[in-house]
Structures are given as C-alpha cells and as structure tokens.
Amino acid sequence: MAVLRVNPFEGARSVLFVHAHPDDETLSSGGVILRLVERGVRVTLLTATRGERGGVVPELRELVRGDPEVLTGIRLGELRQAVQALGIADAYFLGEPPARAAGLPPRSYGDSGMRWVTPTVAGPFDDAPADALTRAPEAEVVADVLALIRHVQPDVVVSYDHQGGYGHPDHRCIRTAALLASRAAGVPFAELVDPDVPGAFVIDASDLLDGIADALRAHATQLTVDGDCVVHCGGQREPIATVVGVRLVPPDARIG
C-alpha cells in the first residue's frame, strides 16, 4: 500500500521551526523557509543553543582563539544575518522569554558538543558542560518550547527527525522536546527528512538556491559556500540542500 504524502503546510499561516544551533536553520531547512515566506507564511525560529562549542573554518580560527565567548558573540551576529536573509519574522532563544516557562528565571542552554562516530554520524561527548542542553531536565526544556508555542500559536511546528538529522545530541534532544511540546499544545509536528523517505512531502526549492546560499554565507565561521556546495569547518563537502522532505508525525508515534 502506498504511503500518502501529506503537505504539512496546507493552509498554514504561521510555522515555527525549532533548531539546535545557529546555522541549522539554513543548512537543514533554508529552502523550506524561503518557500514558505515566498507564499506569505509567517515563519518563527526557535534556536536552542548559541553553538559555542561549534568548530570554526581554518582561516578564522585565529580570530576566535579558542574562546567560547568570542565565538558565541560572532555566531549571534551570523544568526541575525541569516534570519534576515531568509525572511524569518521572529527569532528567539530557548530559555529566554517568551521561550521560557512562566515563573522561571531566564537561562541559557549550552551547546553540548559532539564527536564523529562515523564520517557522517555524530554522537555525544562525555564532557558536555553542566549547562548543556542535553543535561537539562527534559520537562524544563519541553515547558520552555511549549511556552513559545502558546505565545506564537503556529499552525505547524517543524524540527528534525528522531535521529536529529545526523545524530547530534542537541538535535535529538530539541527534537524530542519540540515533539512533546507540540503534542501538549495540540499543534501538528512535522519532521525534516530525506525526500525519499516514505510519506515525505517534497519541497523543491532549487530555484531558490541563490537565496539559500546567501543565508549560508552569513555563517562564515562554520562553513564556506563554493558554487552549489557547502564546505563545513571540518572539510566535509556536500551539495546545498534545495530539495527537502517534510513529514507529519502522527500524534501517537513513538518519541525516540
């Protein structure tokens, strides 16, 4: 039996994207965001961490000098540029109002870091800092995402698949929180998947390649744009994602 491909954005006026670090919004969903904005949809972005443990392209490593605070400041500026390039209406950080549960003081969720398990699959480090997203109580993270969902009142919430795209622990953590918060709010949740995954609704943004590339260039500490490809700080080279699958997750689907 064929799996029905449902457009998660049919009739949507407002969509909330939930990502782990600055640059994920463009790398994972830049084409989807640009297409939605083109069609008049209001897009809001929630970023869980400031990416302070991210790598840096070789030519800029001396600028950062291994100082997480310096890198954090730069990445915040890069995210602002990318948000503007993508046409995102509002962008928030997890732990700061309105993405903070009522009655709790603001907090900053730290980047948990990662290690490569294989050339394409990431896993957790054993040295995630005490303030790391993955060390925070799940209930607190969910409550913060839920607070923003209730503030924004989106028609759809979008985040990673159950593997976090490529396994990054922060991706997997925020995906779980976004899914649980969406269910608590009664809002449909959609995951970013490979276009060939059964049930994926395919969004082809090939005609928006230049716009995606412009947003990617904002994240200059993390990557380099070379034609229609992106070169990551670790040297990995891949085509810019212009064709993306998005799949609705049933309310009764497993969490992990």
MARKERO-549572 format. One line per 4 residues: number of its first residue (from 1); their letters; for each residue x, y, z of N, C-alpha, C. Coordinates in Angstrom, 2 decimals. Layout:
BEGIN
NUM> A> X/Y/Z/X/Y/Z/X/Y/Z  ...
% end
This chain:
BEGIN
1> MAVL> 0.85/-1.19/0.00/0.00/0.00/0.00/0.89/1.25/0.00  0.59/2.18/-0.88/1.36/3.41/-0.97/1.13/4.28/0.25  2.19/4.95/0.70/2.09/5.86/1.84/1.68/7.23/1.32  0.64/7.79/1.92/0.13/9.08/1.49/1.10/10.19/1.85
5> RVNP> 1.42/11.03/0.88/2.28/12.18/1.12/1.40/13.39/1.41  1.39/13.82/2.66/0.54/14.92/3.09/1.38/16.19/3.19  0.87/17.28/2.65/1.54/18.57/2.76/1.30/19.13/4.16  2.32/19.17/5.01/2.12/19.65/6.38/1.73/21.12/6.45
9> FEGA> 2.01/21.86/5.38/1.81/23.30/5.39/0.53/23.75/4.68  -0.29/22.79/4.29/-1.54/23.12/3.61/-2.39/24.02/4.51  -2.66/25.23/4.04/-3.49/26.18/4.77/-2.80/26.87/5.93  -1.52/26.59/6.16/-0.81/27.19/7.30/-0.51/28.67/7.05
13> RSVL> -0.70/29.46/8.09/-0.35/30.88/8.04/0.87/31.19/8.89  1.16/30.31/9.85/2.27/30.53/10.77/2.95/29.19/11.04  4.29/29.17/10.91/5.05/27.95/11.12/6.22/28.27/12.05  6.43/27.42/13.04/7.55/27.55/13.98/8.60/26.48/13.67
17> FVHA> 9.82/26.91/13.40/10.95/25.99/13.21/11.76/25.95/14.49  12.08/24.74/14.95/12.84/24.56/16.18/14.17/23.89/15.83  15.27/24.60/16.08/16.59/24.09/15.74/17.53/24.15/16.94  18.66/23.47/16.83/19.58/23.33/17.96/20.62/24.44/18.03
21> HPDD> 21.18/24.83/16.88/22.30/25.78/16.87/22.13/26.79/15.73  22.78/27.95/15.83/22.85/28.85/14.67/23.50/28.10/13.51  22.96/28.22/12.36/23.29/27.64/11.05/22.40/26.46/10.70  21.84/25.77/11.72/20.95/24.63/11.44/19.70/25.08/10.69
25> ETLS> 19.23/26.28/11.00/18.00/26.76/10.34/18.19/26.85/8.83  19.41/27.17/8.39/19.68/27.32/6.96/20.12/26.00/6.34  21.05/25.31/7.00/21.53/24.04/6.47/20.40/23.02/6.32  19.55/22.91/7.33/18.51/21.88/7.33/17.23/22.30/6.64
29> SGGV> 16.92/23.60/6.70/15.58/24.00/6.25/15.53/25.34/5.54  16.68/25.83/5.06/16.70/27.13/4.40/15.75/27.22/3.23  15.74/26.20/2.38/14.86/26.21/1.21/13.39/26.16/1.59  13.08/25.37/2.62/11.69/25.28/3.08/11.22/26.62/3.61
33> ILRL> 12.07/27.27/4.41/11.70/28.57/4.98/11.49/29.60/3.88  12.42/29.67/2.94/12.28/30.64/1.85/11.01/30.39/1.05  10.67/29.13/0.80/9.45/28.82/0.05/8.21/29.25/0.83  8.19/29.00/2.12/7.04/29.40/2.93/6.90/30.92/2.97
37> VERG> 8.00/31.61/3.17/7.96/33.08/3.21/7.48/33.63/1.88  7.95/33.03/0.79/7.53/33.43/-0.55/6.01/33.34/-0.70  5.41/32.38/-0.02/3.97/32.15/-0.12/3.17/32.90/0.95  3.86/33.77/1.68/3.16/34.61/2.63/2.98/34.03/4.01
41> VRVT> 3.67/32.91/4.30/3.58/32.29/5.62/4.51/33.02/6.59  4.04/33.25/7.80/4.88/33.87/8.82/5.72/32.78/9.48  7.03/32.92/9.41/7.94/31.92/9.95/8.62/32.47/11.21  8.58/31.67/12.26/9.26/31.98/13.51/10.33/30.92/13.76
45> LLTA> 11.45/31.35/14.31/12.56/30.44/14.60/12.85/30.39/16.08  13.00/29.19/16.62/13.49/28.98/17.97/14.81/28.24/17.88  15.86/28.83/18.45/17.19/28.21/18.47/17.52/27.83/19.91  17.92/26.60/20.13/18.10/26.10/21.49/19.39/26.56/22.15
49> TRGE> 20.49/26.61/21.41/21.78/26.99/21.98/22.43/28.02/21.07  23.55/28.55/21.52/24.27/29.56/20.74/25.45/28.97/19.97  25.57/27.65/20.00/26.60/26.98/19.21/28.02/27.28/19.66  28.20/27.51/20.97/29.51/27.93/21.46/30.59/26.86/21.39
53> RGGV> 30.20/25.60/21.13/31.20/24.53/21.00/31.38/24.10/19.55  30.85/24.89/18.64/31.00/24.56/17.23/32.42/24.76/16.74  32.76/24.05/15.68/34.07/24.24/15.07/34.13/25.55/14.32  35.30/25.89/13.82/35.50/27.14/13.08/36.32/26.83/11.84
57> VPEL> 35.97/27.47/10.72/36.72/27.27/9.49/38.17/27.66/9.73  39.12/26.97/9.09/40.54/27.18/9.38/41.00/28.63/9.31  40.52/29.39/8.31/41.01/30.74/8.12/40.54/31.73/9.19  39.57/31.32/10.03/39.07/32.21/11.08/39.39/31.72/12.49
61> RELV> 40.09/30.62/12.62/40.37/30.06/13.95/41.22/31.00/14.80  42.12/31.74/14.19/42.94/32.67/14.95/42.10/33.81/15.51  41.06/34.19/14.79/40.16/35.25/15.25/39.46/34.84/16.54  39.05/33.60/16.61/38.32/33.12/17.79/39.28/32.74/18.91
65> RGDP> 40.45/32.21/18.58/41.48/31.84/19.56/40.97/30.86/20.62  40.02/30.01/20.24/39.52/29.00/21.16/38.68/29.54/22.30  38.27/30.81/22.23/37.47/31.42/23.30/35.99/31.25/23.01  35.27/30.46/23.79/33.84/30.23/23.52/33.02/31.52/23.53
69> EVLT> 33.38/32.49/24.39/32.62/33.73/24.46/32.77/34.55/23.18  33.97/34.56/22.64/34.19/35.26/21.37/33.38/34.59/20.26  33.45/33.27/20.20/32.72/32.55/19.16/31.22/32.76/19.32  30.74/32.75/20.56/29.31/32.96/20.79/28.85/34.29/20.24
73> GIRL> 29.60/35.34/20.53/29.23/36.66/20.03/29.18/36.72/18.52  30.16/36.09/17.90/30.19/36.08/16.43/29.01/35.31/15.87  28.72/34.16/16.47/27.63/33.33/15.95/26.27/33.98/16.13  26.11/34.78/17.16/24.85/35.51/17.32/24.66/36.49/16.17
77> GELR> 25.74/37.16/15.80/25.65/38.08/14.67/25.39/37.35/13.37  26.01/36.19/13.20/25.78/35.40/11.99/24.32/34.97/11.90  23.76/34.56/13.03/22.36/34.13/13.02/21.44/35.28/12.65  21.71/36.46/13.18/20.87/37.62/12.82/20.89/37.87/11.32
81> QAVQ> 22.05/37.76/10.71/22.16/37.96/9.27/21.38/36.90/8.50  21.50/35.64/8.93/20.80/34.56/8.24/19.29/34.70/8.38  18.83/35.08/9.57/17.40/35.29/9.80/16.86/36.36/8.85  17.61/37.42/8.68/17.19/38.48/7.76/17.19/37.98/6.32
85> ALGI> 18.22/37.22/5.94/18.30/36.72/4.57/17.17/35.76/4.24  16.72/35.00/5.22/15.65/34.01/4.99/14.25/34.62/5.11  14.15/35.83/5.62/12.84/36.46/5.76/12.06/35.97/6.97  12.78/35.43/7.97/12.13/34.96/9.19/11.58/36.16/9.96
89> ADAY> 10.34/36.07/10.40/9.68/37.20/11.05/10.20/37.44/12.47  10.33/36.38/13.24/10.77/36.50/14.64/11.70/35.34/14.97  12.72/35.63/15.77/13.67/34.59/16.18/13.91/34.70/17.68  13.90/33.55/18.35/14.05/33.52/19.80/15.06/32.46/20.20
93> FLGE> 15.61/32.61/21.42/16.46/31.59/22.01/15.72/30.88/23.12  15.90/29.58/23.19/15.30/28.77/24.24/15.82/29.24/25.60  14.90/29.37/26.55/15.28/29.78/27.89/15.09/31.26/28.15  14.83/32.03/27.09/14.58/33.46/27.23/13.12/33.73/26.86
97> PPAR> 12.41/34.55/27.65/11.01/34.87/27.31/10.91/35.41/25.89  9.89/35.00/25.15/8.75/34.18/25.57/8.97/32.66/25.48  10.22/32.25/25.21/10.52/30.81/25.16/11.04/30.33/26.52  10.34/30.72/27.57/10.70/30.32/28.93/9.42/30.09/29.72
101> AAGL> 9.37/28.98/30.44/8.19/28.65/31.22/7.93/29.72/32.27  6.67/30.02/32.51/6.28/31.04/33.48/6.82/30.70/34.86  7.34/31.73/35.54/7.82/31.56/36.89/9.28/31.17/37.01  9.93/30.88/35.89/11.34/30.50/35.92/12.21/31.65/35.43
105> PPRS> 13.37/31.88/36.06/14.26/32.94/35.59/14.87/32.55/34.25  15.23/33.53/33.43/15.85/33.22/32.13/17.11/32.38/32.32  17.37/31.52/31.36/18.59/30.73/31.37/19.11/30.57/29.95  20.36/30.23/29.84/20.98/29.96/28.54/21.35/28.49/28.48
109> YGDS> 20.83/27.78/27.50/21.17/26.38/27.31/22.48/26.29/26.51  23.45/25.57/27.06/24.74/25.48/26.41/24.78/24.42/25.33  25.68/24.63/24.39/25.96/23.66/23.33/26.60/22.43/23.97  26.05/21.26/23.70/26.54/20.02/24.32/27.81/19.49/23.67
113> GMRW> 28.11/19.93/22.46/29.24/19.37/21.74/28.89/18.02/21.13  29.81/17.51/20.32/29.58/16.23/19.64/30.91/15.64/19.21  30.87/14.39/18.80/32.03/13.74/18.20/31.53/12.93/17.01  32.41/12.70/16.07/32.04/11.90/14.91/32.22/10.42/15.23
117> VTPT> 31.13/9.67/15.16/31.16/8.24/15.36/31.58/7.54/14.07  31.05/8.04/12.97/31.45/7.64/11.62/31.65/8.94/10.84  32.11/8.89/9.60/32.29/10.13/8.85/31.01/10.95/8.66  29.85/10.32/8.84/28.60/11.04/8.61/27.64/11.02/9.79
121> VAGP> 27.97/10.31/10.85/27.07/10.18/12.00/27.77/10.70/13.26  27.08/11.58/13.99/27.64/12.16/15.21/27.10/11.47/16.45  27.83/11.64/17.54/27.40/11.11/18.83/27.80/12.06/19.93  27.42/11.78/21.17/27.71/12.70/22.26/29.14/12.62/22.76
125> FDDA> 29.62/13.75/23.28/30.87/13.79/24.03/30.56/13.42/25.48  31.57/12.98/26.19/31.39/12.70/27.61/31.56/13.96/28.46  32.02/15.05/27.83/32.36/16.25/28.59/31.37/17.39/28.37  30.12/17.08/28.10/29.13/18.14/27.95/29.09/18.98/29.22
129> PADA> 29.12/20.31/29.11/29.15/21.16/30.31/27.87/21.07/31.13  27.95/21.55/32.35/26.81/21.43/33.26/25.57/22.15/32.75  25.79/23.22/31.98/24.64/23.98/31.47/24.17/23.51/30.09  24.72/22.38/29.64/24.40/21.89/28.29/22.92/21.53/28.15
133> LTRA> 22.42/21.71/26.95/21.04/21.37/26.64/20.73/19.93/27.02  21.65/19.02/26.71/21.39/17.60/26.95/21.44/17.23/28.43  21.96/18.11/29.27/21.99/17.85/30.71/20.80/18.49/31.43  20.04/19.30/30.75/18.89/19.96/31.36/17.75/18.96/31.55
137> PEAE> 16.93/19.14/32.57/15.76/18.27/32.74/14.85/18.35/31.52  14.46/17.20/31.01/13.61/17.19/29.82/12.34/17.99/30.03  11.75/17.89/31.21/10.50/18.59/31.48/10.67/20.10/31.37  11.83/20.61/31.76/12.08/22.05/31.68/12.23/22.49/30.23
141> VVAD> 12.95/21.71/29.45/13.12/22.04/28.04/11.77/22.02/27.32  10.98/21.00/27.57/9.65/20.90/26.96/8.79/22.09/27.36  8.82/22.46/28.63/8.00/23.58/29.12/8.39/24.89/28.43  9.69/25.07/28.17/10.13/26.29/27.50/9.65/26.33/26.05
145> VLAL> 9.76/25.19/25.36/9.26/25.15/23.97/7.75/25.38/23.96  7.06/24.76/24.89/5.60/24.91/24.97/5.21/26.36/25.21  5.98/27.06/26.03/5.69/28.47/26.29/5.72/29.29/25.00  6.71/28.99/24.14/6.79/29.74/22.89/5.67/29.33/21.93
149> IRHV> 5.35/28.05/21.89/4.25/27.61/21.03/2.96/28.33/21.41  2.70/28.44/22.68/1.49/29.13/23.12/1.54/30.62/22.82  2.74/31.19/22.82/2.90/32.61/22.50/2.71/32.87/21.01  3.33/32.02/20.18/3.30/32.22/18.73/2.01/31.68/18.11
153> QPDV> 1.50/30.59/18.68/0.32/29.90/18.15/0.49/29.52/16.68  1.53/28.75/16.38/1.75/28.34/14.99/0.75/27.28/14.56  0.60/27.14/13.27/-0.24/26.08/12.71/0.53/24.77/12.62  1.86/24.86/12.53/2.72/23.68/12.43/4.04/23.97/13.15
157> VVSY> 4.59/22.97/13.82/5.93/23.05/14.39/6.82/22.10/13.60  8.02/22.55/13.24/8.93/21.75/12.42/10.27/21.60/13.13  10.80/20.39/13.15/12.14/20.15/13.68/12.73/18.92/12.99  13.76/18.34/13.60/14.47/17.22/12.99/13.68/15.91/13.10
161> DHQG> 14.21/14.88/12.44/13.65/13.54/12.61/14.19/12.94/13.91  13.82/11.71/14.22/14.17/11.12/15.51/15.67/10.90/15.67  16.42/10.95/14.58/17.87/10.80/14.67/18.58/12.15/14.74  17.80/13.21/14.75/18.41/14.53/14.78/19.13/14.88/13.49
165> GYGH> 18.69/14.31/12.39/19.35/14.54/11.11/20.57/13.65/10.97  21.64/13.98/11.69/22.87/13.18/11.59/23.36/12.71/12.95  22.52/12.81/13.97/22.85/12.22/15.25/23.35/13.17/16.32  23.48/14.45/16.03/24.00/15.38/17.04/23.10/15.32/18.28
169> PDHR> 23.68/15.17/19.47/22.85/15.04/20.67/21.92/16.21/20.92  22.35/17.43/20.60/21.46/18.58/20.77/20.29/18.53/19.80  20.53/18.06/18.59/19.45/17.91/17.62/18.40/16.94/18.13  18.86/15.82/18.63/17.93/14.79/19.11/17.16/15.27/20.34
173> CIRT> 17.86/15.98/21.20/17.22/16.48/22.42/16.13/17.49/22.12  16.43/18.47/21.26/15.43/19.51/21.00/14.31/18.97/20.13  14.59/17.98/19.31/13.51/17.36/18.53/12.50/16.71/19.46  12.98/15.97/20.44/12.08/15.31/21.38/11.25/16.35/22.14
177> AALL> 11.91/17.41/22.60/11.20/18.45/23.34/10.15/19.14/22.47  10.50/19.42/21.22/9.56/20.08/20.32/8.36/19.19/20.02  8.60/17.89/19.87/7.51/16.96/19.61/6.57/16.87/20.81  7.14/16.74/22.01/6.32/16.64/23.21/5.55/17.94/23.46
181> ASRA> 6.19/19.06/23.24/5.52/20.35/23.44/4.40/20.54/22.42  4.64/20.12/21.19/3.61/20.24/20.16/2.39/19.41/20.53  2.63/18.20/21.02/1.51/17.34/21.43/0.74/17.96/22.59  1.46/18.54/23.53/0.80/19.16/24.68/-0.06/20.35/24.24
185> AGVP> 0.38/21.03/23.18/-0.36/22.18/22.70/-1.41/21.82/21.65  -1.39/20.57/21.19/-2.33/20.16/20.16/-2.02/20.73/18.80  -0.71/20.95/18.52/-0.28/21.52/17.25/0.43/20.44/16.43  0.13/20.31/15.15/0.81/19.31/14.32/2.33/19.50/14.33
189> FAEL> 3.05/18.37/14.33/4.50/18.38/14.32/4.98/17.71/13.04  5.92/18.36/12.35/6.48/17.80/11.12/7.99/17.71/11.26  8.56/16.66/10.68/10.00/16.44/10.77/10.65/16.58/9.41  11.88/17.10/9.44/12.68/17.25/8.22/13.34/15.92/7.92
193> VDPD> 13.08/15.38/6.73/13.59/14.06/6.37/14.14/14.07/4.95  14.78/12.97/4.61/15.25/12.79/3.25/14.04/12.73/2.32  14.13/13.34/1.15/12.98/13.34/0.23/12.47/11.95/-0.15  13.33/10.94/-0.05/12.94/9.58/-0.44/12.29/8.79/0.68
197> VPGA> 12.19/9.35/1.87/11.57/8.65/2.99/10.08/8.49/2.73  9.51/7.31/2.98/8.08/7.11/2.78/7.24/8.14/3.54  6.29/8.71/2.83/5.40/9.68/3.44/5.91/11.10/3.43  7.12/11.31/2.90/7.69/12.65/2.88/7.02/13.51/1.81
201> FVID> 6.62/14.71/2.20/6.14/15.69/1.23/7.37/16.46/0.76  7.63/16.45/-0.52/8.86/17.01/-1.06/8.69/18.47/-1.43  9.59/19.29/-0.91/9.62/20.71/-1.26/10.87/20.96/-2.09  10.66/21.33/-3.33/11.76/21.60/-4.24/12.01/23.11/-4.30
205> ASDL> 13.13/23.52/-3.72/13.48/24.94/-3.70/14.71/25.20/-4.57  14.86/24.41/-5.62/16.03/24.55/-6.49/16.14/25.95/-7.08  15.00/26.56/-7.35/15.01/27.91/-7.91/15.39/28.97/-6.87  15.49/28.57/-5.62/15.85/29.50/-4.54/17.28/29.27/-4.06
209> LDGI> 18.08/28.59/-4.86/19.46/28.27/-4.47/20.23/29.52/-4.08  20.11/30.59/-4.84/20.88/31.80/-4.54/20.50/32.35/-3.17  19.23/32.30/-2.83/18.78/32.79/-1.53/19.29/31.94/-0.39  19.29/30.62/-0.58/19.83/29.72/0.44/21.32/29.98/0.62
213> ADAL> 22.03/30.14/-0.50/23.47/30.38/-0.43/23.78/31.68/0.29  22.97/32.72/0.06/23.17/33.99/0.76/23.05/33.82/2.27  22.03/33.06/2.69/21.85/32.82/4.12/22.99/31.98/4.68  23.46/31.01/3.93/24.58/30.19/4.38/25.85/31.02/4.55
217> RAHA> 26.07/31.96/3.66/27.28/32.79/3.76/27.32/33.60/5.04  26.16/33.84/5.63/26.13/34.57/6.91/26.88/33.80/7.99  26.89/32.47/7.91/27.52/31.63/8.93/28.98/31.36/8.56  29.75/32.45/8.44/31.10/32.35/7.89/32.08/31.62/8.79
221> TQLT> 31.82/31.55/10.10/32.74/30.81/10.97/32.56/29.31/10.81  31.41/28.89/10.31/31.07/27.47/10.30/31.26/26.79/8.96  31.19/27.56/7.89/31.16/26.93/6.57/31.56/27.92/5.49  31.81/27.36/4.31/32.12/28.16/3.13/31.22/27.69/2.00
225> VDGD> 30.68/28.64/1.26/29.86/28.32/0.10/30.76/28.30/-1.13  30.72/27.20/-1.86/31.51/27.04/-3.07/30.58/26.61/-4.19  30.10/27.56/-4.96/29.14/27.24/-6.02/27.85/26.73/-5.42  27.44/25.54/-5.83/26.21/24.96/-5.30/26.50/23.96/-4.18
229> CVVH> 27.69/24.07/-3.58/28.06/23.19/-2.48/28.42/24.00/-1.24  28.38/23.33/-0.10/28.82/23.92/1.15/29.96/23.08/1.69  31.01/23.76/2.17/32.16/23.09/2.76/32.16/23.42/4.25  32.02/22.40/5.09/31.94/22.61/6.53/33.32/22.86/7.11
233> CGGQ> 33.34/23.32/8.37/34.61/23.68/9.01/35.55/22.49/9.13  35.00/21.28/9.16/35.83/20.09/9.23/36.29/19.58/7.87  35.90/20.29/6.81/36.31/19.91/5.47/35.30/19.10/4.69  34.22/18.67/5.35/33.19/17.90/4.65/32.51/18.78/3.60
237> REPI> 32.35/18.22/2.44/31.74/18.96/1.32/30.45/18.26/0.91  29.39/19.03/0.74/28.13/18.45/0.31/27.32/19.47/-0.49  26.42/19.00/-1.36/25.57/19.93/-2.10/24.66/20.70/-1.16  24.39/21.95/-1.47/23.42/22.74/-0.71/22.06/22.07/-0.85
241> ATVV> 21.39/21.84/0.27/20.10/21.16/0.25/19.02/22.07/-0.31  18.56/21.75/-1.51/17.48/22.52/-2.13/16.19/21.72/-2.26  16.29/20.41/-2.13/15.11/19.54/-2.18/15.03/18.82/-0.83  13.97/19.10/-0.09/13.86/18.62/1.29/12.53/17.91/1.49
245> GVRL> 12.56/16.83/2.25/11.33/16.13/2.61/10.84/16.61/3.97  9.52/16.77/4.08/8.90/17.15/5.35/7.74/16.18/5.59  7.71/15.59/6.77/6.71/14.55/7.04/5.99/14.81/8.36  4.67/14.77/8.31/3.89/14.89/9.54/4.11/13.67/10.42
249> VPPD> 4.25/13.91/11.71/4.41/12.82/12.67/3.07/12.59/13.36  2.51/11.39/13.26/1.22/11.11/13.90/1.27/11.38/15.41  0.17/11.82/15.99/0.15/12.13/17.43/0.51/10.95/18.31  0.33/9.73/17.80/0.60/8.55/18.62/1.93/7.88/18.25
253> ARIG> 2.74/8.54/17.43/4.01/7.94/17.03/4.99/7.92/18.19  5.94/7.00/18.15/6.93/6.90/19.22/7.79/8.17/19.27  8.32/8.44/20.43/9.11/9.67/20.62/10.51/9.51/20.06  11.20/8.44/20.42/12.58/8.27/20.01/12.73/7.61/18.66
% end
